[in-house]
Amino acid sequence: RLGARRAELPVHDDELYLEYHRGTYTTHHDVKAGNAALERKLAWAETLAAWCVAVRAPRAALDRVRGALHGAWEIVLRNQFHDVLPGTSIAEVYADVREEHARANVLADEAAAAARALLPRAAPPRSAPLRPPDATSEGFEFGNGFVEARVLPNGTLTDLRVAGGGNAVAQANLLAHYPDRPKKWEAWNIDAGYERRRRAAVPGAAKLVDGGLEVPFRIGRRSLATMRLTLREGDPYLRVELAVDWRERRTLLRLENWLAVRAEEAIYGAPHGTVTRSARADTAQRRARFEVPGQRFALVRDGEGTGVALFSLDAYGWSARALAKGGVRLGHSLLRSTGWPDPRADAGEAAFAWAFAPVRGAGVGAVESAWRRFAGDEGVPLFESGDDAIAVVACKPAHDGDGVIVRIRECDGAARPFALRCGGRMREAIPVDGVERRVPGDARIEGESLAGEIAAYALRSWRVRF
């Protein structure tokens, strides 16, 4: 019956954005950070376990590794319940979460240690050396041949560019705070109009410490913070870390940036993909999106692909507004400190990491690849893609113990061939779905590579036997 009326039905061609509960992207940063850190740790432990499968480690030892991984994931997923991870539970819940996350970390470490014991010893990866900034009459200059940046003594970024390119910022890396007293459902909501009462964080004297630039801040009446900016050899981004002793109540802390990029939209990371949203406020629907969710990064670029990607580890609330005279104001929410239902939400010490990556002609896949480097990808992967547009998003022992599951995603929106170089000797590759059941599809083993075709934005998985 619906098919017969298709031409009469309204069409919603957009995301299902909830115009409410915008504060859940930010409240209780501690549980969000703990969850994200465990996801990263478990992904690497799974890769180590997959290596054990590839080198045909004893089945009994592998079963112990898989058991620890399963137990850790069960804890992590349980604590993603819809009132826990959003930060909207009572205080007693978060006492349990801390204990649960601690147990999950023990299991993840046990799995990784047991897997390493089954593998040949390898030298630990070494971090690239820092490139200390040069002091100038106006502040500090960073450069490593990929990124060039100028920073004022108060930590404000006034110049950011791909080496040899144009400046992509007017001013960026500013901390500001706002009264945050929503009319209803305090931990859940951020009310429209909060931005009218902006207060800037007050910087202290900057100094060079161990190859980086450190700036102390006083925020509000009682809170202190230290910001550290660093640039490493070969990194395509300027890294910023913030340690906060947060003592404000009902206050929203944000990172704010005015970008010198002519753009009408912003691209945000999402689970296994991205979401593109307008930066205009010219309709009621767009004005309602004054705070939106995003994972990993927000990317603002002009029609020629020049702009800025702002990376984030474990904060999820964003805003982007096109400015009347050109450019985009990009904001990122860090802390809220609501008083109900948990009166101590966000109180105490917190740590953040973000990075500014200037881009010039880079696709989303290249941005995703740079984010993985920023997030601290470890060691040697079992499967590697030489194409930035193809991301290896999972590599794990199969749930039933039969082989390894490798999952890839096409990032740039174009069908393309792929070739995943494998560190083990593959003997069979079978296409599977998300719960590891065989499905129709192609897979070829060509020498050391798993090869085939992938559609635009597709997600594909294989069971690989060794």
Secondary structure, 3 states (H helix, E strand, C coil): CCHHHHHHCCCCCCCCCCCCCHHHHCCCHHHHHHHHHHHHHHHHHHHHHHHHHHCCCCHHHHHHHHHHHHHHHHHHHHCCCCCCCCCCCCHHHHHHHHHHHHHHHHHHHHHHHHHHHCCCCCCCCCCCCECCCEECCCCEEEECCCEEEEECCCCCEEEEEECCCCCCEEEEEEEEEEECCCCCCCCCCCCCCHHHHCEECEECCCEEECCEEEEEEEECCCEEEEEEEECECCCCCEEEEEEEEECCCCEEEEEEEEECCCCCEEEEEECCEEEEEECCCCCHHHHHCCCEECCCEEEEECCCCEEEEEEECCCCEEEEEECCCCCEEEEEEEECCCCCCCCCCCCEEEEEEEEEEEEECCCHHHHHHHHHHHHCCCCCCCEEECCCCEEEEEEEECCCCCCEEEEEEECCCCCEEEEEEECCCCCEEEEECCCCCECCCCCEEECCEEEEEECCCCEEEEEEEC
